[in-house]
Amino acid sequence: MNRYLLIIFSVWLFNGCGMTSIRYLGSGSEMSARHSLLDELNAWNIKGRISVISTEDSWNGTLNWSQDSDNYEIRIIGPLGQGSLHIKGDKNTVTLQTSDKKKPVTAPSAEALLEKQMGWQMPVSELKYWVKAIPNPHGNFKDAKFDKLGRPVSFTQSGWFVQFFKYQKFKGFDMPRKVYLENDRFKIKMIIKRWELEV
């Protein structure tokens, strides 16, 4: 009888643990666990605000970013409609259209395009992971820190210090409402007012 009860208890404990939220308490393997949960979530839309601050200038506007695997579309509109950017890309080509009605400009990457046309350092290829509070799996990261619930608070990757604030649940996932990036020249702040996820 005792053996039978032990088996029942073991099954209950195993199933119960499998149903609880995974806690990510700081090791690389635990970050990998979060990544494996969210990496399949590759079709989403975010709406909010973004500001880009450099040592010489600053720019801010509303943000609408749609991502579907390697295909993405980013619209940034300045205050009172003064100036806008429309970035559309895939894994091979990126096109930038500005509100001044000039001919669209094309480049192999959004990073090269934005730096050439706007003078910005904006890690678009990394941000599609960072907005989900996971590092880019194709590069190393370090100095990861976590909150009491085990959610990422910050890490460093590709020369950027990345911070996450005010998690909220969307479709069962803990997603950050604020993502701040900083390197030696730029600060980028994203405030995500609305997540739309396709699970």
VOLO-54143 format. One line per 5 residues: their letters; for each residue x, y, z of N, C-alpha, C. Coordinates in nm, 3 decimals, padded with zeros to 5 digits. Atoms other than C-alpha are relative to their C-alpha. Layout:
% residues N
A = X:Y:Z:X:Y:Z:X:Y:Z  ...
% end
This chain:
% residues 199
MNRYL = 00.083:-00.121:00.000:00.000:00.000:00.000:00.086:00.125:00.000  -00.089:-00.115:-00.005:00.279:00.242:00.088:00.068:00.023:-00.134  -00.064:-00.011:00.131:00.450:00.165:-00.240:-00.096:00.058:-00.102  00.100:-00.050:00.093:00.128:00.231:-00.428:-00.020:00.150:00.019  00.017:-00.142:-00.028:00.080:00.566:-00.255:00.121:00.081:-00.047
LIIFS = -00.120:-00.069:00.044:00.440:00.657:-00.331:00.000:00.022:-00.151  00.007:-00.012:00.146:00.385:00.590:-00.700:-00.099:00.109:-00.038  00.101:-00.102:00.028:00.066:00.802:-00.701:00.054:00.139:00.029  -00.055:-00.129:-00.038:00.243:01.085:-00.520:00.106:00.046:-00.101  -00.105:-00.034:00.096:00.538:01.070:-00.764:-00.060:00.048:-00.131
VWLFN = 00.066:-00.039:00.124:00.306:01.089:-01.066:-00.062:00.139:00.015  00.060:-00.131:-00.024:00.117:01.383:-00.911:00.105:00.110:00.003  -00.105:-00.100:-00.011:00.439:01.565:-00.830:00.060:00.031:-00.136  -00.059:-00.018:00.133:00.581:01.510:-01.179:-00.092:00.083:-00.088  00.095:-00.073:00.083:00.265:01.630:-01.353:-00.020:00.142:00.050
GCGMT = 00.018:-00.134:-00.056:00.222:01.922:-01.117:00.115:00.090:-00.034  -00.117:-00.081:00.035:00.575:02.044:-01.176:00.000:00.036:-00.147  00.002:-00.026:00.142:00.526:02.012:-01.548:-00.098:00.109:-00.039  00.102:-00.098:00.033:00.225:02.245:-01.532:00.031:00.138:00.057  -00.031:-00.131:-00.059:00.383:02.523:-01.327:00.087:00.080:-00.095
SIRYL = -00.085:-00.086:00.082:00.558:02.821:-01.481:00.146:-00.032:00.022  -00.142:00.022:-00.011:00.924:02.765:-01.554:00.066:00.124:00.058  -00.072:-00.112:-00.060:01.151:02.982:-01.339:00.141:00.004:-00.059  -00.131:-00.017:00.061:01.467:03.122:-01.495:00.085:00.077:00.098  -00.068:-00.061:-00.113:01.706:03.190:-01.213:00.144:00.037:-00.028
GSGSE = -00.127:-00.063:00.028:02.019:03.290:-01.394:00.101:-00.078:-00.080  -00.101:00.074:00.075:02.206:03.008:-01.564:-00.030:00.006:-00.149  00.018:00.001:00.144:02.260:02.980:-01.935:-00.106:-00.100:-00.043  00.099:00.100:00.037:02.047:02.666:-01.947:-00.141:00.049:00.027  00.133:-00.051:-00.030:01.756:02.845:-01.783:-00.042:00.108:-00.099
MSARH = 00.031:-00.096:00.105:01.779:03.130:-02.033:-00.036:-00.074:-00.128  00.031:00.081:00.118:01.780:02.864:-02.304:-00.142:-00.056:00.008  00.136:00.049:-00.017:01.457:02.728:-02.156:-00.102:00.106:-00.038  00.090:-00.109:00.039:01.291:03.068:-02.191:00.003:00.018:-00.152  -00.014:-00.018:00.145:01.428:03.096:-02.542:-00.079:-00.106:-00.076
SLLDE = 00.070:00.107:00.070:01.286:02.757:-02.642:-00.151:00.020:00.006  00.142:-00.028:-00.009:00.943:02.865:-02.517:-00.044:00.107:-00.098  00.041:-00.118:00.076:00.939:03.195:-02.704:00.053:00.005:-00.142  -00.058:-00.006:00.134:01.148:03.122:-03.012:-00.100:-00.039:-00.106  00.102:00.041:00.096:00.854:02.952:-03.180:-00.105:00.109:-00.022
LNAWN = 00.094:-00.111:00.011:00.654:03.271:-03.123:00.061:00.104:-00.093  -00.070:-00.084:00.097:00.772:03.435:-03.443:-00.094:00.080:-00.090  00.095:-00.085:00.072:00.455:03.608:-03.568:-00.072:00.087:00.101  00.057:-00.091:-00.100:00.354:03.916:-03.369:-00.003:00.142:-00.054  00.006:-00.143:00.031:00.273:04.285:-03.381:00.006:00.077:00.131
IKGRI = -00.005:-00.086:-00.116:00.365:04.553:-03.130:-00.030:00.144:-00.040  00.031:-00.142:00.019:00.234:04.908:-03.100:00.045:00.074:00.124  -00.046:-00.077:-00.114:00.384:05.176:-02.881:00.075:00.123:-00.041  -00.081:-00.117:00.027:00.647:05.446:-02.874:00.148:-00.039:00.002  -00.144:00.024:00.003:01.018:05.461:-02.948:00.074:00.133:00.001
SVIST = -00.086:-00.117:00.005:01.289:05.715:-02.883:00.142:-00.045:-00.026  -00.140:00.026:00.033:01.641:05.718:-03.025:00.080:00.123:00.042  -00.076:-00.111:-00.057:01.889:05.934:-02.834:00.148:-00.024:-00.024  -00.144:00.008:00.020:02.247:05.999:-02.940:00.067:00.114:00.074  -00.073:-00.108:-00.065:02.519:06.226:-02.808:-00.025:00.134:-00.070
EDSWN = 00.023:-00.122:00.075:02.422:06.479:-03.078:-00.147:00.036:-00.018  00.138:-00.027:00.040:02.047:06.445:-03.128:-00.093:-00.101:00.067  00.100:00.095:-00.048:01.724:06.271:-03.028:-00.120:00.001:-00.094  00.115:00.015:00.089:01.417:06.147:-03.214:-00.098:-00.094:00.068  00.099:00.090:-00.059:01.091:05.992:-03.096:-00.126:-00.002:-00.085
GTLNW = 00.122:00.013:00.078:00.766:05.871:-03.241:-00.079:-00.122:00.041  00.079:00.120:-00.024:00.493:05.611:-03.241:00.060:-00.116:-00.081  -00.061:00.119:00.058:00.592:05.256:-03.331:-00.107:-00.104:-00.031  00.083:00.114:00.038:00.410:04.982:-03.519:00.091:-00.099:-00.070  -00.095:00.099:00.051:00.620:04.668:-03.578:-00.073:-00.133:-00.017
SQDSD = 00.056:00.132:00.030:00.489:04.352:-03.748:00.113:-00.094:-00.040  -00.103:00.099:00.028:00.709:04.042:-03.756:-00.066:-00.133:-00.034  00.047:00.133:00.039:00.639:03.715:-03.936:00.121:-00.080:-00.048  -00.123:00.073:00.026:00.943:03.489:-03.918:00.109:00.098:-00.044  -00.106:-00.091:00.047:01.213:03.663:-04.130:-00.054:00.127:-00.066
NYEIR = 00.060:-00.116:00.066:00.969:03.913:-04.280:-00.051:00.099:00.106  00.043:-00.099:-00.098:00.901:04.238:-04.098:-00.033:00.133:-00.067  00.038:-00.133:00.045:00.751:04.582:-04.138:-00.005:00.090:00.122  -00.009:-00.093:-00.112:00.829:04.875:-03.908:-00.040:00.139:-00.049  00.040:-00.137:00.029:00.652:05.211:-03.915:00.025:00.085:00.124
IIGPL = -00.025:-00.096:-00.108:00.773:05.501:-03.701:-00.047:00.137:-00.049  00.056:-00.130:00.038:00.580:05.829:-03.711:00.033:00.101:00.108  -00.040:-00.102:-00.093:00.713:06.144:-03.549:-00.117:00.074:00.062  00.106:-00.075:-00.067:00.515:06.375:-03.318:-00.079:00.085:-00.098  00.090:-00.078:00.085:00.212:06.538:-03.484:00.018:-00.031:-00.148
GQGSL = -00.017:00.043:00.138:00.290:06.340:-03.798:00.119:00.060:-00.071  -00.116:-00.066:00.061:00.614:06.529:-03.853:00.112:-00.102:-00.025  -00.104:00.095:00.036:00.834:06.281:-04.034:-00.040:-00.142:00.033  00.031:00.141:-00.023:00.793:05.907:-04.069:00.100:-00.087:-00.073  -00.085:00.101:00.061:00.991:05.596:-04.153:-00.083:-00.125:-00.023
HIKGD = 00.064:00.127:00.030:00.864:05.282:-04.320:00.109:-00.096:-00.044  -00.104:00.099:00.027:01.104:04.987:-04.309:-00.067:-00.133:-00.028  00.057:00.129:00.037:01.015:04.665:-04.485:00.113:-00.092:-00.045  -00.113:00.085:00.034:01.247:04.369:-04.506:-00.025:-00.148:00.019  -00.005:00.144:-00.021:01.321:03.999:-04.516:00.146:-00.035:00.025
KNTVT = -00.136:00.039:-00.032:01.640:03.797:-04.469:00.101:00.041:-00.107  -00.091:-00.037:00.108:01.784:03.925:-04.798:00.009:00.149:-00.028  00.005:-00.139:00.042:01.677:04.285:-04.856:-00.087:00.081:00.095  00.078:-00.093:-00.082:01.551:04.585:-04.659:-00.021:00.128:-00.079  00.034:-00.124:00.068:01.376:04.892:-04.801:-00.046:00.104:00.101
LQTSD = 00.038:-00.111:-00.087:01.341:05.229:-04.629:-00.068:00.108:-00.083  00.073:-00.110:00.062:01.079:05.486:-04.729:-00.024:00.106:00.106  00.023:-00.109:-00.094:01.068:05.826:-04.558:-00.113:00.088:-00.049  00.117:-00.082:00.033:00.790:06.083:-04.553:00.031:00.114:-00.095  -00.034:-00.109:00.092:00.981:06.325:-04.773:-00.023:-00.038:-00.147
KKKPV = 00.041:00.046:00.134:00.858:06.121:-05.073:00.117:-00.030:-00.092  -00.113:00.038:00.084:01.208:06.046:-05.196:-00.011:-00.148:-00.038  00.002:00.139:00.046:01.271:05.722:-05.378:00.043:-00.093:00.113  -00.040:00.095:-00.104:01.285:05.420:-05.143:00.145:-00.044:-00.017  -00.140:00.042:00.000:01.637:05.312:-05.048:00.008:-00.145:00.047
TAPSA = -00.012:00.142:-00.029:01.741:04.947:-05.039:00.141:-00.035:00.043  -00.130:00.047:-00.048:02.022:04.769:-04.854:-00.015:-00.143:00.049  00.008:00.138:-00.047:02.110:04.417:-04.736:-00.051:-00.014:00.143  00.043:00.010:-00.139:02.032:04.500:-04.372:-00.060:00.131:00.048  00.061:-00.120:-00.057:01.821:04.742:-04.170:00.102:00.082:00.076
EALLE = -00.102:-00.072:-00.076:02.120:04.829:-03.953:00.083:00.091:-00.090  -00.080:-00.080:00.093:02.328:04.947:-04.250:-00.082:00.113:-00.059  00.087:-00.098:00.062:02.032:05.130:-04.401:-00.028:00.117:00.095  00.033:-00.105:-00.097:01.938:05.322:-04.084:00.123:00.083:00.036  -00.119:-00.077:-00.033:02.296:05.418:-04.008:00.038:00.094:-00.114
KQMGW = -00.036:-00.083:00.115:02.353:05.547:-04.359:-00.098:00.114:-00.020  00.102:-00.098:00.032:02.023:05.731:-04.399:-00.037:00.090:00.118  00.046:-00.075:-00.116:01.944:05.840:-04.042:00.111:00.029:00.101  -00.106:-00.015:-00.098:02.276:05.816:-03.859:-00.025:-00.075:00.129  00.035:00.075:-00.120:02.120:05.570:-03.614:00.076:-00.132:00.006
QMPVS = -00.038:00.139:-00.025:02.266:05.257:-03.464:-00.121:-00.066:00.066  00.121:00.065:-00.050:01.952:05.046:-03.424:00.006:-00.148:-00.037  -00.023:00.142:00.029:02.002:04.668:-03.393:-00.130:-00.075:-00.029  00.130:00.056:00.035:01.684:04.561:-03.574:00.003:-00.153:00.003  -00.009:00.146:00.005:01.802:04.202:-03.627:-00.001:-00.062:00.139
ELKYW = -00.003:00.048:-00.139:01.860:04.163:-03.252:-00.131:00.032:00.071  00.119:-00.046:-00.071:01.552:04.355:-03.143:-00.119:-00.095:-00.016  00.112:00.092:00.016:01.314:04.095:-03.284:00.004:-00.110:00.106  -00.011:00.090:-00.115:01.447:03.870:-03.005:-00.012:00.077:00.131  -00.005:-00.075:-00.127:01.506:04.136:-02.740:-00.136:00.047:00.045
VKAIP = 00.134:-00.043:-00.042:01.144:04.258:-02.745:-00.074:-00.112:00.073  00.058:00.113:-00.073:01.057:03.909:-02.616:00.083:-00.035:00.124  -00.089:00.021:-00.116:01.329:03.937:-02.346:00.078:-00.130:-00.012  -00.093:00.111:00.022:01.548:03.668:-02.501:00.115:00.051:-00.086  -00.112:-00.043:00.084:01.896:03.708:-02.651:-00.007:-00.061:-00.139
NPHGN = -00.014:00.055:00.134:01.973:03.654:-03.018:00.074:-00.134:00.011  -00.064:00.130:-00.016:02.052:03.280:-03.037:00.125:-00.017:-00.085  -00.116:00.011:00.089:02.314:03.342:-03.307:00.122:00.075:00.053  -00.113:-00.071:-00.059:02.541:03.540:-03.073:00.009:-00.025:00.148  -00.020:00.018:-00.143:02.684:03.527:-02.725:-00.062:00.116:00.078
FKDAK = 00.046:-00.104:-00.090:02.535:03.719:-02.435:00.066:-00.024:00.136  -00.063:00.013:-00.131:02.662:03.784:-02.083:-00.072:00.087:00.101  00.048:-00.082:-00.111:02.580:03.935:-01.743:-00.151:00.001:00.010  00.146:00.007:-00.010:02.220:03.814:-01.745:-00.043:00.011:00.147  00.058:-00.014:-00.133:02.018:03.921:-01.441:-00.150:-00.024:-00.009
FDKLG = 00.139:00.044:-00.001:01.671:03.806:-01.337:-00.073:00.058:00.121  00.078:-00.047:-00.113:01.387:03.925:-01.116:-00.039:-00.117:00.090  00.036:00.103:-00.098:01.231:03.732:-00.825:-00.084:-00.111:-00.061  00.078:00.102:00.069:01.004:03.547:-01.066:00.081:-00.072:-00.106  -00.087:00.066:00.095:01.300:03.444:-01.278:-00.006:00.055:-00.141
RPVSF = 00.007:-00.060:00.134:01.225:03.675:-01.570:00.121:00.089:-00.024  -00.119:-00.082:00.028:01.517:03.850:-01.744:-00.024:00.147:00.034  00.000:-00.143:-00.030:01.590:04.198:-01.613:00.097:00.073:-00.093  -00.097:-00.062:00.089:01.897:04.269:-01.825:00.102:-00.103:-00.047  -00.118:00.074:00.044:02.183:04.122:-02.026:00.074:00.090:-00.099
TQSGW = -00.082:-00.073:00.095:02.458:04.243:-02.257:00.024:-00.088:-00.122  -00.023:00.075:00.124:02.483:04.137:-02.622:00.034:00.097:-00.112  -00.039:-00.077:00.120:02.655:04.272:-02.935:00.031:00.146:00.031  -00.039:-00.135:-00.038:02.784:04.576:-02.750:-00.112:00.085:00.056  00.115:-00.071:-00.055:02.438:04.673:-02.617:-00.034:-00.055:00.139
FVQFF = 00.056:00.036:-00.131:02.319:04.673:-02.256:-00.151:00.009:-00.013  00.143:00.010:00.027:01.955:04.561:-02.273:-00.073:-00.022:00.133  00.078:00.010:-00.123:01.701:04.610:-01.992:-00.148:-00.019:-00.030  00.142:00.029:00.017:01.342:04.493:-01.947:-00.076:00.043:00.125  00.078:-00.051:-00.112:01.070:04.649:-01.731:-00.147:-00.034:-00.019
KYQKF = 00.145:00.009:-00.005:00.707:04.593:-01.632:-00.056:-00.112:-00.088  00.056:00.114:00.073:00.625:04.245:-01.754:-00.151:-00.008:00.019  00.141:00.033:-00.007:00.265:04.164:-01.835:-00.026:-00.124:-00.084  00.030:00.123:00.074:00.102:03.848:-01.960:-00.079:00.031:-00.125  00.071:-00.008:00.127:-00.006:03.827:-02.322:-00.005:-00.139:-00.058
KGFDM = 00.018:00.135:00.054:-00.152:03.502:-02.450:00.076:-00.104:00.082  -00.067:00.096:-00.088:00.001:03.325:-02.150:00.149:00.018:00.012  -00.144:-00.025:-00.005:00.353:03.463:-02.205:00.029:00.126:00.079  -00.049:-00.121:-00.065:00.537:03.709:-01.984:00.083:00.079:-00.100  -00.067:-00.083:00.100:00.637:03.989:-02.220:00.027:00.137:00.059
PRKVY = -00.031:-00.131:-00.057:00.810:04.316:-02.134:-00.081:00.112:-00.065  00.066:-00.118:00.051:00.626:04.645:-02.167:00.101:00.109:-00.037  -00.103:-00.098:00.030:00.950:04.845:-02.175:00.131:-00.071:-00.029  -00.131:00.055:00.037:01.279:04.760:-02.348:00.093:00.119:-00.023  -00.098:-00.108:00.011:01.576:04.993:-02.304:00.133:-00.057:-00.046
LENDR = -00.130:00.042:00.051:01.902:04.961:-02.499:00.098:00.116:00.014  -00.101:-00.106:-00.011:02.226:05.148:-02.451:00.136:-00.055:-00.042  -00.141:00.028:00.026:02.574:05.144:-02.602:00.078:00.130:00.022  -00.082:-00.117:-00.030:02.855:05.400:-02.599:-00.043:00.125:-00.076  00.043:-00.116:00.080:02.677:05.626:-02.853:-00.150:00.025:00.004
FKIKM = 00.145:-00.013:00.015:02.303:05.561:-02.843:-00.076:-00.060:00.118  00.099:00.058:-00.089:02.010:05.500:-02.612:-00.130:-00.014:-00.080  00.127:00.025:00.067:01.693:05.344:-02.749:-00.100:-00.047:00.105  00.104:00.037:-00.094:01.373:05.326:-02.545:-00.126:-00.038:-00.076  00.124:00.047:00.061:01.073:05.122:-02.654:-00.103:-00.023:00.110
IIKRW = 00.111:00.022:-00.091:00.744:05.141:-02.467:-00.109:-00.070:-00.080  00.094:00.083:00.076:00.516:04.864:-02.587:-00.137:00.010:00.068  00.132:-00.020:-00.057:00.155:04.963:-02.526:-00.093:-00.117:-00.030  00.089:00.108:00.039:-00.001:04.669:-02.705:00.076:-00.110:-00.072  -00.053:00.119:00.068:00.109:04.319:-02.798:-00.114:-00.071:-00.071
ELEV = 00.092:00.089:00.071:-00.073:04.118:-03.060:00.080:-00.122:-00.044  -00.077:00.119:00.025:00.051:03.763:-03.072:-00.086:-00.106:-00.066  00.068:00.114:00.062:-00.043:03.468:-03.291:00.070:-00.125:00.050  -00.060:00.119:-00.062:00.017:03.146:-03.099:-00.054:-00.125:-00.067
% end
